[in-house]
Amino acid sequence: MSDRTPLTDKKFASRVDWNLMRTFVDIVRAGGIGAAARQLNKQQPSISAALKRLEDQVGATLLHRSATGVEMTAAGKAMMALCEDMLESARMMPHQIAQATKRVEGIVRIQIVSALVSPEFDEAIASFHRRNPDIHIEIRVSPWRQVLDALERGEVEIGVGYDSNVRGSLVYEPLFTERQQLYCARSHPLFGYHVSRLNELRDEGFVLTGEDEIETITHLRRRYRLGAKVSGLAEDINEARRLIVHGVGIGFLPVLAVKEDVAKGRLWPMLHADFEPSYDIFLLARLDPARDTATQLFLDEVVRRIRAQRRS
């Protein structure tokens, strides 16, 4: 089989058995022919025969058996990528048809962290609403851990936020990299100066964001013993910003969220830009292919814009 010449005839699409492609995907995802047979409740010889028929039709060996199951050949990897694209297209077919015939209604429930600044996300909302005016969009704002928990409990279908780990029940699409900076108000004695040694600020009053504080910031504060003196607390970034602007204390805020305040001289970035902590913000969804049409279409709209921006 390894010496086959791959087929390139123009009638391949009309004569190939598409069910064999699905069986191939099942074998790869299960990790072996025997495992696929058990999952599909079929006899192992029938699964092996299906794989052989597909390999005969494409004219190439797709899988090699190994001690741990199966390994894809170069042809197998190419076939897998194509099969996954076809399965995704088939899964999206009813959603796209519903949108094309203007029969999409429902609610898209989204939970996000506060003070989110993402042009791609905003543009996706505007574009999605223009094409689907009968779909209601509901947005809730909460600390980042609550975003993750709400998704896992099924209270919302889509989330935007941070995660310090990876939850197996969720899918992650990088939205953008966010940076935070340490700010003080115009009234603060250090306004206009950059701080090189963070431990010099251990006696300063800090405005903290409680459960909404990113773990990267928490670790940084603890390393330099910052925030021992708490002069203000707000779970919402916008309200933490208000306290800092009005001189209640210094504190960490997302750079994009306070860009205008810095430009107008209401806030001063106390750290050099090279020291700004950074972390990824993700578009989040449950690992569930059976989403309702409204949710799936919105998710696809955001992902399409994110990936287009990444390529540009």
Secondary structure as the mmCIF struct_conf table of DSSP 4:
data_model
#
loop_
_struct_conf.conf_type_id
_struct_conf.id
_struct_conf.beg_label_comp_id
_struct_conf.beg_label_asym_id
_struct_conf.beg_label_seq_id
_struct_conf.end_label_comp_id
_struct_conf.end_label_asym_id
_struct_conf.end_label_seq_id
TURN_TY1_P TURN_TY1_P1 SER A 2 ASP A 3
HELX_LH_PP_P HELX_LH_PP_P1 ARG A 4 LEU A 7
TURN_TY1_P TURN_TY1_P2 LYS A 10 LYS A 11
HELX_RH_AL_P HELX_RH_AL_P1 PHE A 12 ARG A 15
BEND BEND1 VAL A 16 VAL A 16
HELX_RH_AL_P HELX_RH_AL_P2 TRP A 18 ALA A 30
TURN_TY1_P TURN_TY1_P3 GLY A 31 GLY A 31
BEND BEND2 GLY A 32 GLY A 32
HELX_RH_AL_P HELX_RH_AL_P3 ILE A 33 LEU A 40
TURN_TY1_P TURN_TY1_P4 ASN A 41 ASN A 41
HELX_RH_AL_P HELX_RH_AL_P4 GLN A 44 VAL A 58
TURN_TY1_P TURN_TY1_P5 GLY A 59 GLY A 59
BEND BEND3 ALA A 60 ALA A 60
STRN STRN1 LEU A 63 SER A 66
TURN_TY1_P TURN_TY1_P6 ALA A 67 THR A 68
STRN STRN2 GLY A 69 MET A 72
HELX_RH_AL_P HELX_RH_AL_P5 ALA A 74 ALA A 100
TURN_TY1_P TURN_TY1_P7 THR A 101 LYS A 102
STRN STRN3 GLY A 106 ILE A 112
TURN_TY1_P TURN_TY1_P8 SER A 114 ALA A 115
HELX_RH_AL_P HELX_RH_AL_P6 PRO A 119 ARG A 131
TURN_TY1_P TURN_TY1_P9 PRO A 133 ASP A 134
STRN STRN4 ILE A 135 VAL A 141
HELX_RH_AL_P HELX_RH_AL_P7 TRP A 144 ARG A 153
TURN_TY1_P TURN_TY1_P10 GLY A 154 GLY A 154
BEND BEND4 GLU A 155 GLU A 155
BEND BEND5 GLU A 157 GLU A 157
STRN STRN5 ILE A 158 GLY A 161
BEND BEND6 SER A 164 ASN A 165
TURN_TY1_P TURN_TY1_P11 GLY A 168 SER A 169
STRN STRN6 LEU A 170 ALA A 185
TURN_TY1_P TURN_TY1_P12 ARG A 186 SER A 187
BEND BEND7 HIS A 188 HIS A 188
TURN_TY1_P TURN_TY1_P13 PRO A 189 GLY A 192
BEND BEND8 SER A 196 SER A 196
HELX_RH_3T_P HELX_RH_3T_P1 LEU A 198 LEU A 201
TURN_TY1_P TURN_TY1_P14 ARG A 202 ASP A 203
BEND BEND9 GLU A 204 GLU A 204
STRN STRN7 GLY A 205 LEU A 208
HELX_RH_3T_P HELX_RH_3T_P2 GLY A 210 ASP A 212
BEND BEND10 GLU A 213 GLU A 213
HELX_RH_AL_P HELX_RH_AL_P8 GLU A 215 ARG A 223
TURN_TY1_P TURN_TY1_P15 TYR A 224 ARG A 225
BEND BEND11 ALA A 228 ALA A 228
STRN STRN8 LYS A 229 LEU A 233
BEND BEND12 GLU A 235 ASP A 236
HELX_RH_AL_P HELX_RH_AL_P9 ILE A 237 VAL A 245
TURN_TY1_P TURN_TY1_P16 HIS A 246 GLY A 247
BEND BEND13 VAL A 248 VAL A 248
STRN STRN9 ILE A 250 ILE A 250
STRN STRN10 GLY A 251 PRO A 254
TURN_TY1_P TURN_TY1_P17 VAL A 255 VAL A 255
HELX_RH_3T_P HELX_RH_3T_P3 LEU A 256 VAL A 258
HELX_RH_AL_P HELX_RH_AL_P10 LYS A 259 ALA A 263
TURN_TY1_P TURN_TY1_P18 LYS A 264 GLY A 265
BEND BEND14 ARG A 266 ARG A 266
STRN STRN11 LEU A 267 PRO A 269
BEND BEND15 LEU A 271 LEU A 271
HELX_RH_3T_P HELX_RH_3T_P4 ALA A 273 PHE A 275
STRN STRN12 SER A 278 ARG A 286
BEND BEND16 LEU A 287 LEU A 287
BEND BEND17 PRO A 289 PRO A 289
HELX_RH_AL_P HELX_RH_AL_P11 THR A 293 ARG A 311
#
